[in-house]
């Protein structure tokens, strides 16, 4: 009887995501990495965000400080969001845009949208039902009035790594 040899072929490839796929990743998550430049040096920090699909913007808020001062001086920023299953299975999105500080009623309405949007995502993904913004954001404990800002998206790109055995 002849011996049959089986060969396992593994395909690993990185492909670009369609714009709709990239927007879905942005929409399905609420924690990303904000990149900005201060004094000619790049900084990347984790941040809680809400993607406002209707207006193609990212809503965030923060205390007065380093990143706010940096973005006021150089409003070009990026937000990276990744969904990582393993070293061979991941997707990531990079949204580039312009920082815009919100004031008055725009600030209040955007913070309301931020809170409700993140509560919905947490409920769907984590099967918990946060009632207050303090349950998913530490900034609420700060002394000052939060600075609400949005990133007006100018470009979005996404990549995906696929690992398949044939």
LUMMAR-343168 format. One line per 8 residues: number of its first residue (from 1); for each residue x, y, z of N, C-alpha, C, O, CB. Coordinates in steps of 0.001 Angstrom, whole numbers. Glycine has a CB too. Example, Ala and Ser with C-alpha at 12.3 -4.5 7.8 and 13.67 -1.06 7.14 Angstrom:
<pts>
1> 13190:-5690:7800:12300:-4500:7800:13200:-3300:7800:14236:-3319:8465:11308:-4473:9046 | 12850:-2250:7080:13670:-1060:7140:12900:30:7870:13409:1138:8039:14084:-598:5725
</pts>
This chain:
<pts>
1> 853:-1167:0:0:0:0:901:1233:0:1806:1349:826:-972:-3:1226 | 643:2160:-943:1493:3356:-1008:1262:4271:183:148:4394:693:1236:4124:-2304 | 2314:4890:601:2252:5857:1700:1852:7215:1138:2489:7722:214:3619:5948:2452 | 801:7802:1693:342:9121:1249:857:10156:2237:632:10062:3444:-1224:9179:1136 | 1543:11130:1699:2068:12194:2544:1117:13382:2479:677:13789:1403:3505:12605:2106 | 816:13919:3629:-34:15111:3697:846:16302:4056:1680:16239:4959:-1194:14931:4744 | 642:17342:3353:1387:18557:3613:417:19638:4066:-646:19833:3476:2178:19006:2360 | 799:20314:5097:3:21432:5589:609:22713:5026:1782:23017:5241:-42:21462:7162
9> -203:23433:4318:253:24698:3755:-372:25823:4572:-1588:25881:4750:-121:24821:2234 | 466:26692:5052:-10:27833:5830:166:29104:5008:1243:29396:4489:747:27942:7187 | -923:29839:4909:-874:31110:4206:-1013:32220:5237:-1978:32261:6000:-1990:31204:3116 | -55:33102:5248:-106:34269:6105:-22:35485:5188:919:35638:4410:1050:34259:7181 | -1016:36328:5299:-968:37514:4455:-1541:38711:5182:-2400:38589:6056:-1722:37279:3154 | -1050:39847:4802:-1581:41100:5323:-2297:41777:4170:-1733:41966:3093:-448:42020:5929 | -3552:42140:4415:-4314:42788:3349:-4895:44095:3855:-5109:44279:5053:-5435:41863:2832 | -5143:44983:2933:-5793:46248:3258:-7278:46012:3468:-7889:45192:2782:-5558:47296:2145
17> -7846:46721:4405:-9282:46658:4640:-9991:47686:3765:-9444:48745:3459:-9607:46895:6133 | -11190:47361:3379:-12036:48329:2689:-12414:49422:3690:-12352:49199:4898:-13317:47642:2082 | -12799:50585:3206:-13152:51693:4092:-14287:51297:5040:-14248:51633:6224:-13554:52927:3269 | -15285:50596:4537:-16416:50173:5379:-15957:49243:6505:-16461:49329:7624:-17486:49469:4523 | -15008:48361:6212:-14474:47455:7236:-13711:48245:8298:-13826:47965:9492:-13551:46389:6595 | -12937:49227:7859:-12183:50066:8799:-13126:50858:9698:-12901:50956:10905:-11251:51027:8036 | -14178:51420:9115:-15144:52186:9906:-15860:51303:10916:-16169:51751:12020:-16162:52861:8992 | -16129:50055:10550:-16799:49132:11470:-15919:48856:12694:-16417:48814:13819:-17146:47808:10750
25> -14626:48670:12479:-13709:48445:13608:-13702:49665:14515:-13748:49534:15739:-12271:48137:13106 | -13646:50826:13932:-13685:52068:14709:-14992:52160:15490:-14998:52572:16650:-13524:53297:13785 | -16083:51783:14862:-17416:51856:15461:-17630:50821:16563:-18379:51074:17507:-18467:51677:14392 | -16992:49671:16458:-17203:48569:17397:-16341:48654:18654:-16479:47817:19547:-16935:47270:16708 | -15473:49629:18742:-14536:49718:19864:-14617:51075:20539:-15262:51994:20034:-13109:49456:19391 | -13956:51195:21687:-13968:52463:22415:-12635:52798:23081:-12530:53804:23783:-15046:52431:23456 | -11621:51968:22867:-10287:52271:23381:-9318:52225:22211:-9273:51251:21459:-9859:51268:24513 | -8548:53290:22070:-7565:53368:20997:-6306:54046:21500:-6170:54331:22690:-8133:54120:19784
33> -5395:54298:20586:-4145:54981:20914:-4077:56272:20113:-4036:56258:18883:-2906:54073:20619 | -4067:57375:20825:-4019:58704:20232:-2564:59099:20020:-1744:59024:20935:-4752:59742:21125 | -2259:59523:18793:-908:59988:18465:-949:61479:18163:-1812:61966:17432:-321:59200:17256 | 11:62188:18750:124:63632:18531:1590:64019:18648:2417:63226:19098:-752:64438:19550 | 1905:65242:18240:3291:65719:18272:3378:66914:19211:2557:67829:19162:3793:66100:16842 | 4401:66880:20070:4657:67998:20976:6151:68274:20982:6952:67377:21247:4137:67697:22419 | 6525:69510:20691:7921:69935:20622:8746:68989:19739:9827:68535:20115:8525:70002:22034 | 8199:68714:18560:8848:67870:17549:9092:66431:17989:9948:65746:17430:10148:68479:17161
41> 8344:65973:18986:8465:64592:19439:7095:63924:19377:6101:64513:19802:9049:64525:20881 | 7033:62692:18847:5751:61989:18786:5393:61378:20139:6260:60907:20875:5793:60897:17710 | 4112:61397:20447:3578:60776:21656:2403:59897:21253:1639:60252:20354:3146:61852:22714 | 2256:58765:21907:1124:57865:21690:617:57444:23061:1374:56945:23893:1529:56612:20813 | -688:57656:23285:-1277:57338:24577:-2607:56603:24390:-3308:56834:23405:-1480:58621:25407 | -2953:55726:25323:-4281:55095:25249:-5356:56118:25607:-5147:56985:26456:-4366:53860:26200 | -6502:56003:24951:-7586:56951:25203:-8928:56260:24943:-9047:55390:24080:-7434:58225:24309 | -9922:56673:25713:-11288:56232:25473:-11896:57178:24447:-11738:58395:24544:-12131:56201:26801
49> -12590:56615:23464:-13162:57438:22401:-14532:56907:22021:-14903:55785:22367:-12234:57471:21169 | -15270:57730:21307:-16533:57313:20696:-16537:57766:19249:-16283:58935:18958:-17761:57895:21465 | -16826:56841:18338:-16889:57176:16924:-18302:57620:16577:-19254:56851:16709:-16461:55973:16048 | -18433:58862:16136:-19706:59417:15684:-19769:59216:14169:-19294:60045:13393:-19851:60950:16078 | -20371:58088:13769:-20401:57711:12352:-21165:58721:11506:-20803:58973:10357:-21026:56335:12191 | -22204:59290:12063:-23027:60242:11309:-22218:61455:10858:-22419:61970:9757:-24216:60700:12155 | -21303:61908:11714:-20498:63092:11406:-19056:62766:11033:-18253:63669:10799:-20506:64025:12580 | -18723:61464:10977:-17371:61015:10657:-16323:61676:11561:-15290:62163:11101:-17056:61310:9191
57> -16629:61673:12854:-15718:62257:13830:-15511:61294:14997:-16296:60370:15211:-16257:63612:14335 | -14451:61532:15733:-14136:60783:16944:-14258:61753:18099:-13654:62826:18082:-12702:60132:16883 | -15039:61381:19105:-15260:62246:20264:-14442:61713:21446:-14434:60513:21721:-16784:62322:20627 | -13763:62622:22130:-12962:62285:23312:-13079:63432:24310:-13607:64498:23995:-11458:62020:22930 | -12585:63196:25497:-12455:64305:26440:-11267:64058:27340:-10805:62925:27482:-13740:64485:27276 | -10773:65124:27948:-9570:65044:28761:-9498:66225:29716:-10238:67200:29589:-8322:64995:27875 | -8598:66112:30663:-8250:67256:31502:-7330:68177:30716:-6730:67783:29717:-7575:66799:32829 | -7237:69389:31182:-6231:70325:30677:-4876:69691:30967:-4669:69142:32050:-6364:71769:31344
65> -3965:69759:30024:-2642:69188:30281:-1832:69023:29016:-2078:69682:28006:-2773:67855:30969 | -865:68133:29093:127:67926:28038:-497:67697:26671:-185:68418:25724:1005:66759:28385 | -1378:66700:26550:-1904:66377:25217:-2798:67484:24667:-2772:67761:23468:-2682:65070:25264 | -3586:68117:25526:-4444:69213:25063:-3580:70376:24581:-3834:70945:23519:-5404:69682:26194 | -2563:70724:25358:-1650:71795:24941:-969:71458:23616:-816:72319:22750:-590:72045:26025 | -564:70196:23468:105:69773:22235:-835:69857:21042:-447:70345:19981:638:68348:22379 | -2068:69385:21208:-3007:69380:20081:-3487:70782:19722:-3838:71041:18571:-4201:68500:20405 | -3506:71684:20694:-3833:73079:20384:-2757:73698:19483:-3064:74515:18615:-3979:73902:21688
73> -1510:73307:19694:-405:73853:18901:-272:73165:17549:77:73803:16555:898:73726:19667 | -547:71871:17513:-454:71110:16267:-1669:70189:16209:-1647:69112:16805:900:70290:16180 | -2718:70584:15513:-3974:69837:15530:-3992:68554:14692:-5000:67847:14692:-5055:70720:15061 | -2915:68237:13985:-2868:66982:13216:-2631:65812:14164:-1613:65758:14854:-1751:67033:12125 | -3581:64874:14194:-3508:63738:15108:-3915:62460:14386:-4439:62496:13273:-4405:63969:16340 | -3662:61331:15042:-4098:60026:14547:-4638:59227:15716:-4227:59413:16861:-2934:59264:13843 | -5568:58332:15407:-6072:57382:16391:-5941:55994:15798:-6453:55721:14712:-7555:57691:16791 | -5249:55114:16518:-5080:53733:16098:-5964:52859:16972:-5993:53013:18193:-3588:53291:16185
81> -6683:51942:16341:-7537:50988:17044:-7203:49610:16502:-7118:49419:15288:-9070:51324:16865 | -7011:48645:17399:-6658:47289:16978:-7557:46263:17653:-7946:46410:18812:-5187:46992:17296 | -7872:45232:16901:-8534:44044:17435:-7547:42903:17219:-7279:42509:16084:-9950:43762:16731 | -7005:42374:18321:-5946:41370:18232:-6414:40078:18889:-6694:40028:20086:-4640:41880:18897 | -6488:39033:18063:-6837:37705:18566:-5572:36937:18908:-5494:36271:19940:-7680:36924:17532 | -4583:37040:18029:-3299:36370:18226:-2271:37070:17335:-2589:38033:16637:-3392:34828:17894 | -1056:36576:17370:3:37156:16559:-314:37045:15067:154:37856:14268:1332:36474:16867 | -1103:36047:14697:-1429:35826:13292:-2832:36272:12884:-3177:36234:11704:-1272:34388:12979
89> -3629:36688:13845:-4996:37102:13529:-5254:38444:14193:-5453:38525:15405:-6040:36035:13996 | -5247:39491:13386:-5496:40835:13912:-5991:41758:12808:-5849:41487:11616:-4222:41410:14554 | -6574:42853:13257:-7000:43938:12373:-6639:45242:13069:-6732:45346:14292:-8549:43863:12046 | -6232:46227:12297:-5968:47535:12897:-6395:48634:11937:-6404:48469:10717:-4471:47685:13261 | -6747:49755:12537:-7230:50908:11783:-6461:52142:12240:-6171:52303:13425:-8769:51106:11971 | -6139:53003:11294:-5514:54280:11613:-6384:55381:11022:-6513:55514:9805:-4044:54356:11065 | -6975:56164:11916:-7786:57312:11494:-6951:58567:11704:-6504:58841:12817:-9147:57392:12290 | -6746:59315:10651:-5998:60561:10743:-6971:61714:10636:-7971:61634:9922:-4908:60652:9645
97> -6671:62796:11357:-7577:63925:11313:-7058:65140:12028:-5874:65265:12341:-8874:63545:11884 | -8003:66041:12277:-7693:67328:12894:-8426:67478:14230:-9627:67229:14331:-8067:68483:11946 | -7685:67883:15231:-8219:68159:16564:-9090:69408:16526:-8720:70419:15930:-7075:68329:17591 | -10255:69324:17170:-11139:70483:17307:-11717:70481:18717:-12406:69540:19112:-12283:70463:16232 | -11437:71520:19461:-11956:71659:20822:-13396:72158:20760:-13717:73064:19991:-11072:72628:21662 | -14245:71568:21565:-15661:71939:21554:-15990:72820:22755:-15370:72707:23813:-16554:70681:21554 | -16968:73694:22575:-17365:74636:23619:-18876:74576:23816:-19607:74121:22936:-16917:76077:23262 | -19330:75034:24961:-20749:75241:25222:-21625:74038:24964:-21310:72924:25381:-21234:76357:24408
105> -22739:74272:24265:-23736:73230:24030:-23184:72102:23159:-23563:70944:23332:-24975:73830:23377 | -22280:72437:22214:-21647:71389:21401:-20848:70434:22283:-20873:69219:22083:-20729:72015:20327 | -20142:70994:23254:-19361:70193:24182:-20279:69287:25013:-20024:68090:25150:-18523:71102:25101 | -21329:69861:25553:-22264:69109:26392:-22941:67992:25598:-23024:66859:26073:-23324:70050:26985 | -23422:68300:24399:-24087:67290:23566:-23123:66178:23149:-23496:65005:23135:-24690:67947:22321 | -21902:66542:22815:-20918:65535:22407:-20521:64635:23570:-20333:63433:23381:-19678:66212:21829 | -20391:65192:24760:-20075:64375:25929:-21227:63409:26226:-20994:62271:26634:-19787:65272:27159 | -22454:63857:26025:-23629:63001:26188:-23593:61851:25163:-23826:60696:25519:-24936:63834:26030
113> -23302:62171:23893:-23189:61146:22851:-22070:60163:23174:-22226:58954:23002:-22940:61796:21481 | -20934:60694:23645:-19779:59884:24048:-20204:58862:25105:-19961:57664:24958:-18635:60788:24595 | -20830:59344:26152:-21242:58481:27260:-22238:57411:26803:-22047:56228:27088:-21860:59323:28380 | -23283:57812:26107:-24295:56852:25648:-23718:55858:24643:-24051:54674:24685:-25478:57591:25021 | -22861:56328:23746:-22264:55446:22748:-21385:54387:23359:-21445:53221:22968:-21471:56242:21766 | -20563:54782:24320:-19675:53813:24954:-20464:52831:25812:-20149:51641:25831:-18622:54529:25804 | -21472:53303:26513:-22331:52400:27288:-22923:51318:26388:-22977:50149:26768:-23461:53190:27986 | -23365:51709:25199:-23964:50759:24256:-22932:49720:23805:-23231:48527:23767:-24540:51505:23030
121> -21728:50165:23467:-20675:49241:23022:-20309:48277:24145:-20177:47076:23909:-19421:50022:22558 | -20144:48787:25357:-19803:47931:26496:-20907:46906:26729:-20627:45735:26986:-19578:48778:27771 | -22139:47339:26641:-23272:46429:26834:-23238:45315:25795:-23425:44148:26139:-24609:47196:26752 | -23002:45657:24530:-22997:44665:23458:-21792:43738:23521:-21937:42530:23330:-23029:45356:22121 | -20601:44278:23786:-19375:43472:23757:-19102:42727:25058:-18661:41577:25045:-18202:44350:23442 | -19366:43388:26173:-18963:42835:27458:-20130:42338:28288:-19946:41799:29379:-18208:43859:28231 | -21329:42523:27765:-22558:42069:28431:-22689:42617:29849:-23191:41942:30747:-22598:40550:28470 | -22226:43859:30032:-22444:44580:31285:-23179:45868:30937:-23211:46286:29780:-21084:44875:32040
129> -23758:46479:31938:-24570:47660:31686:-24124:48818:32574:-24733:49076:33612:-26055:47350:31918 | -23054:49521:32167:-22603:50646:32987:-23653:51755:33018:-24276:52067:32003:-21269:51197:32457 | -23834:52332:34177:-24828:53392:34334:-24206:54788:34298:-24860:55762:33924:-25578:53203:35635 | -22930:54867:34692:-22291:56169:34836:-20969:56204:34080:-20306:55177:33929:-22066:56498:36316 | -20595:57369:33614:-19346:57548:32877:-18140:57157:33733:-17117:56729:33198:-19211:59001:32404 | -18249:57299:35037:-17139:56950:35933:-16817:55452:35906:-15746:55046:36357:-17470:57376:37362 | -17726:54634:35385:-17489:53195:35314:-16556:52822:34166:-16034:51707:34152:-18805:52460:35163 | -16328:53714:33206:-15423:53410:32104:-14454:54541:31796:-13746:54484:30790:-16213:53085:30877
137> -14406:55570:32639:-13485:56665:32409:-13003:57243:33727:-13808:57652:34564:-14140:57746:31564 | -11694:57277:33913:-11129:57814:35156:-11113:59331:35172:-10953:59927:36238:-9722:57294:35360 | -11273:59967:34038:-11190:61428:33959:-12290:62114:34757:-12145:63284:35113:-11259:61875:32514 | -13358:61435:35039:-14483:62039:35735:-14113:62448:37172:-14790:63276:37782:-15662:61070:35752 | -13045:61866:37694:-12638:62167:39067:-11724:63384:39161:-11296:63750:40256:-11943:60971:39668 | -11424:64003:38053:-10515:65144:38083:-11204:66374:38658:-12428:66429:38780:-9987:65444:36678 | -10397:67338:39001:-10891:68558:39636:-11548:69537:38663:-12562:70154:38990:-9761:69245:40337 | -10973:69677:37470:-11426:70706:36537:-12567:70268:35635:-13039:69132:35685:-10289:71146:35695
145> -12982:71202:34823:-14009:70926:33826:-13347:70188:32671:-12306:70627:32181:-14707:72245:33336 | -13926:69077:32227:-13295:68329:31135:-13316:69123:29822:-14236:69895:29552:-14001:66980:30943 | -12289:68906:29034:-12219:69497:27710:-12688:68427:26733:-12060:67379:26582:-10765:70009:27369 | -13797:68715:26079:-14353:67783:25100:-13831:68194:23736:-13855:69370:23374:-15928:67771:25130 | -13358:67210:22987:-12840:67507:21651:-13235:66414:20682:-13605:65302:21060:-11313:67667:21678 | -13140:66776:19428:-13383:65770:18408:-12219:65775:17433:-11491:66756:17282:-14724:66025:17675 | -12084:64641:16787:-11117:64504:15708:-11936:64394:14432:-12674:63428:14235:-10158:63251:15913 | -11801:65382:13579:-12475:65365:12283:-11633:64508:11350:-10538:64902:10950:-12674:66822:11706
153> -12150:63339:11006:-11385:62358:10234:-11171:62852:8801:-12112:63223:8101:-12107:60991:10227 | -9902:62842:8393:-9557:63219:7023:-9157:62007:6186:-9251:62037:4958:-8425:64239:7029 | -8711:60940:6854:-8301:59734:6143:-8382:58554:7105:-8150:58697:8306:-6860:59882:5557 | -8710:57400:6563:-8754:56193:7385:-8221:55025:6567:-8599:54832:5411:-10202:55904:7889 | -7340:54253:7183:-6784:53072:6530:-6842:51917:7517:-6853:52119:8731:-5319:53322:6040 | -6879:50713:6980:-6918:49535:7835:-6139:48392:7222:-6001:48289:6003:-8353:49109:8090 | -5634:47537:8090:-4896:46347:7671:-5418:45161:8476:-5978:45301:9563:-3347:46531:7869 | -5206:43993:7887:-5646:42766:8531:-4609:41679:8232:-4131:41544:7106:-7077:42343:8038
161> -4282:40923:9258:-3395:39773:9039:-4239:38515:9130:-4974:38297:10092:-2213:39739:10081 | -4111:37704:8109:-4874:36467:8024:-3905:35296:8036:-2872:35322:7366:-5766:36440:6750 | -4243:34281:8795:-3431:33086:8911:-4336:31894:8642:-5224:31592:9439:-2749:32986:10317 | -4113:31214:7517:-4972:30087:7138:-4139:28859:6865:-3063:28932:6272:-5817:30432:5909 | -4654:27728:7309:-4046:26442:6981:-4855:25812:5853:-6084:25752:5911:-3988:25497:8234 | -4160:25350:4844:-4813:24671:3706:-4482:23201:3710:-4935:22463:2835:-4385:25299:2366
</pts>
